[in-house]
């Protein structure tokens, strides 16, 4: 088994999802997630995409992500909105609470640690 892994999404069937009904603020966003790696220690890596809408987010995990396409606004409760566009990167730490609003279908790659 190789110790290298590429993000070849053509070989992975995406998981389809949406925000929980009690977290939905507006729109009818749909998620597609391609989980490329699930490693020991609760580490995940892959690609996530969401269509327009707005929902509440609560992070129990640590996540690094890099926006590949689209436009989203992540806003921490009582905080400043972060407009995220292609090339932007962000880390959300455990305890982050706020909203995620997809203005234009957004795709990001991510690494999550539980």
C-alpha positions in Angstrom: 0.0 0.0 0.0 1.3 3.4 -1.0 2.1 6.0 1.6 0.9 8.7 -0.8 -2.7 9.6 -1.7 -4.1 11.9 -4.3 -7.5 13.5 -4.2 -9.0 11.7 -7.2 -12.7 12.4 -6.7 -13.7 10.4 -9.8 -13.1 7.2 -7.8 -15.3 8.2 -4.8 -19.1 8.4 -4.6 -20.0 11.6 -2.7 -22.1 11.5 0.4 -25.1 13.8 0.1 -26.4 15.8 3.0 -27.9 19.0 4.3 -27.9 21.1 7.5 -30.1 19.7 10.3 -33.6 21.3 10.1 -33.2 23.0 13.4 -30.0 24.8 12.2 -31.3 25.9 8.8 -31.7 29.7 8.6 -32.5 30.2 4.9 -32.5 28.4 1.5 -32.3 24.7 0.8 -28.5 24.0 0.8 -27.3 20.6 -0.2 -23.9 19.2 0.7 -21.7 16.8 -1.2 -18.7 15.3 0.6 -16.0 13.2 -0.9 -14.1 11.6 2.1 -10.7 10.8 0.7 -9.0 9.7 3.9 -10.0 8.5 7.3 -7.0 7.9 9.4 -6.4 6.6 12.9 -6.7 9.3 15.6 -9.9 10.8 14.2 -8.3 12.6 11.2 -10.3 13.1 8.0 -9.5 14.7 4.7 -11.5 15.3 1.6 -13.5 17.7 -0.4 -16.9 19.3 0.6 -19.3 21.3 -1.6 -22.4 23.2 -0.6 -25.1 25.0 -2.6 -26.6 28.4 -1.5 -28.2 28.8 1.8 -27.5 29.7 5.4 -27.3 27.6 8.6 -25.9 27.7 12.1 -22.6 25.9 12.7 -21.1 24.5 16.0 -17.6 23.0 15.8 -16.6 20.3 18.3 -13.6 19.4 16.0 -10.6 21.3 14.6 -10.7 22.0 10.9 -8.4 23.5 8.3 -9.8 24.2 4.9 -8.9 25.8 1.6 -11.6 27.3 -0.6 -11.4 26.0 -4.2 -14.4 27.7 -5.7 -17.4 29.8 -4.9 -18.2 32.4 -2.2 -19.2 31.8 1.4 -19.5 34.0 4.5 -18.5 32.4 7.8 -19.5 34.6 10.8 -18.7 33.8 14.4 -21.5 34.6 16.9 -21.0 38.3 17.9 -18.1 38.4 15.4 -16.9 39.7 12.1 -18.0 38.0 8.9 -15.2 36.3 6.9 -15.9 36.4 3.1 -14.3 33.3 1.7 -13.4 33.0 -2.0 -11.1 30.8 -4.0 -7.6 30.6 -2.5 -8.7 31.6 1.0 -7.8 29.3 3.9 -9.2 29.1 7.4 -9.0 27.2 10.7 -12.1 26.7 12.8 -11.3 25.5 16.3 -13.4 23.5 18.7 -16.0 25.7 20.3 -16.5 27.9 17.2 -20.2 28.9 16.9 -21.7 31.0 14.2 -23.2 30.8 10.7 -22.1 29.5 7.4 -23.8 31.2 4.4 -23.1 30.0 0.9 -23.6 32.9 -1.6 -22.3 31.0 -4.6 -21.9 27.2 -4.6 -18.7 26.6 -2.6 -16.1 23.8 -2.8 -13.3 23.4 -0.3 -10.8 20.8 0.6 -10.4 20.0 4.3 -8.5 18.3 7.0 -10.5 17.6 10.2 -9.2 16.3 13.6 -11.7 15.2 16.1 
